Amino acid sequence: MSLIVVDEKEVDREYGILKNDAESGGYFLNPDTEFTKNLVRGLIKNRDRYGYQSCPCRLASGKKEEDLDIICPCNYRDPDLTDFGACYCALYVSEVVSKGEKHTIPVPERRPPRSMRGKKRSIQTISTTPALSLPFPVWRCSVCGYLCARDQPPEICPVCKAKKERFEQFI
């Protein structure tokens, strides 16, 4: 087994990119820079190992289609921020945590067990109106919930910077 060595210049560069992307989308990185850079090292190692930046605090399968929900930023980030003030690995934190007004607390794992992954939640409709007829499909970002109506999803989510593969057809 070979160790993946991460160049510190690459860590600094990736940290800067991540910080800029977070801030431009209204998100905050953990203010503990050394802690955050350790997570960035994990993201880089996972990218080099698997070809994608899976969450450094979760066990990835090595199969991108099985791990789409844990590619950083993961699908669980926003609900974790709302409920706990930080995401599972504490890379992203709420504004009050970023300002030091509140401390992070342990975040329980939201990722469903392997046997439940990929199963769509059933959505019950109460409406008695006929199905909508739209000129374009509506795409939803599975990370932040951003919606857009167009032929194809955007290459990158304008809100959270998730890539095209993280979108699902909503309508």
C-alpha positions in Angstrom: 0.0 0.0 0.0 1.5 3.3 -1.0 1.0 6.5 0.9 -0.3 9.5 -0.9 1.8 12.5 -0.1 0.2 15.9 -0.5 2.2 18.9 -1.5 1.6 21.8 0.9 1.4 24.3 -1.9 -1.4 22.2 -3.4 -3.2 22.2 0.0 -2.9 26.0 0.2 -4.2 26.4 -3.3 -7.1 24.1 -2.8 -7.9 25.7 0.5 -8.0 29.1 -1.2 -10.3 27.8 -4.0 -12.6 26.1 -1.5 -12.8 29.2 0.7 -13.5 31.5 -2.3 -16.2 29.1 -3.6 -17.8 28.8 -0.1 -17.9 32.6 0.5 -19.2 33.3 -3.0 -22.1 30.9 -2.3 -22.8 32.3 1.2 -21.1 29.4 3.0 -18.4 29.4 5.7 -15.4 27.2 6.2 -14.4 26.1 9.7 -12.3 29.0 11.1 -9.7 26.6 12.5 -7.4 26.8 9.6 -5.2 23.9 10.5 -8.2 21.6 11.1 -9.6 22.8 7.8 -6.4 22.2 5.9 -6.2 18.7 7.3 -9.7 18.1 5.8 -8.4 19.6 2.5 -5.5 17.1 2.6 -8.1 14.3 2.9 -10.1 15.7 -0.1 -6.9 15.8 -2.2 -6.0 12.3 -1.2 -9.4 11.0 -2.1 -9.3 12.9 -5.4 -6.0 11.3 -6.2 -7.1 7.9 -5.0 -10.6 7.7 -6.5 -10.7 10.5 -9.1 -13.2 12.6 -7.1 -13.2 14.5 -3.8 -15.3 12.3 -1.5 -15.8 13.5 2.1 -12.6 12.8 4.0 -14.7 11.6 7.0 -16.6 8.9 5.3 -15.6 5.6 3.7 -15.9 5.9 -0.1 -16.6 2.9 -2.3 -14.3 4.0 -5.1 -17.2 3.9 -7.5 -18.3 7.5 -8.3 -21.9 6.6 -9.1 -22.3 5.1 -5.6 -20.5 8.0 -3.9 -22.2 11.0 -5.6 -23.9 11.9 -2.3 -20.6 12.2 -0.4 -18.6 14.2 -3.0 -17.7 17.4 -1.3 -19.9 19.4 -0.8 -22.0 16.4 0.1 -25.8 16.2 -0.1 -26.0 16.3 3.7 -24.1 19.6 4.2 -27.1 22.0 4.2 -29.4 20.1 6.5 -26.4 19.5 8.8 -25.6 23.2 8.9 -29.3 24.0 9.6 -29.6 21.4 12.4 -26.2 21.3 13.9 -24.2 24.4 12.8 -21.7 22.3 10.9 -21.5 19.5 8.3 -20.6 16.0 9.3 -16.8 16.6 9.0 -17.1 20.2 10.1 -15.4 21.6 7.0 -18.5 23.8 6.5 -19.9 25.7 9.5 -22.7 28.1 10.1 -22.1 31.9 10.2 -22.4 31.9 14.0 -19.8 29.1 14.3 -17.5 30.9 11.9 -17.7 34.1 14.0 -16.9 32.1 17.2 -20.3 32.8 18.7 -21.1 29.1 18.9 -19.1 25.9 19.0 -19.6 22.9 16.8 -21.2 19.8 18.2 -20.9 16.2 17.0 -23.1 15.7 13.9 -24.8 12.4 13.5 -24.4 10.5 10.2 -27.3 11.2 7.8 -26.1 9.0 5.0 -28.4 6.1 4.7 -27.1 2.5 5.0 -25.8 1.1 1.8 -29.0 -1.0 1.3 -31.1 2.2 1.2 -28.9 4.4 -1.0 -30.2 5.4 -4.4 -33.8 4.7 -3.5 -36.0 7.7 -4.3 -38.3 9.0 -1.6 -41.9 8.7 -2.6 -43.6 12.0 -3.1 -47.4 12.1 -2.6 -49.3 14.7 -4.6 -52.5 16.1 -3.4 -53.2 18.3 -6.4 -56.1 17.5 -8.6 -54.8 19.6 -11.4 -53.4 17.9 -14.5 -49.6 17.4 -14.8 -47.7 20.5 -15.7 -46.6 20.9 -19.2 -43.4 22.8 -19.2 -41.2 23.7 -22.2 -38.1 22.5 -20.4 -37.3 19.9 -17.7 -36.6 21.3 -14.2 -33.3 20.2 -12.7 -32.6 20.2 -9.0 -29.1 20.3 -7.4 -29.0 17.5 -4.9 -26.6 19.4 -2.7 -28.3 22.8 -2.2 -31.7 22.4 -3.8 -31.1 25.0 -6.5 -33.7 24.6 -9.3 -33.4 25.6 -13.0 -35.5 25.0 -16.1 -33.5 24.2 -19.2 -32.6 21.4 -21.6 -29.7 20.2 -19.4 -28.5 21.0 -15.9 -25.7 23.6 -15.6 -22.1 22.4 -15.7 -21.7 23.9 -12.2 -24.3 24.9 -9.7 -24.2 28.7 -9.3 -25.1 28.4 -5.6 -22.9 25.7 -4.2 -20.5 24.9 -7.1 -21.5 21.2 -7.3 -20.9 19.7 -10.7 -23.5 18.7 -13.3 -23.6 15.1 -12.2 -25.1 16.2 -8.9 -28.3 17.4 -10.5 -31.4 15.3 -10.9 -34.5 15.9 -13.0 -37.1 17.3 -10.7 -40.0 17.9 -13.1 
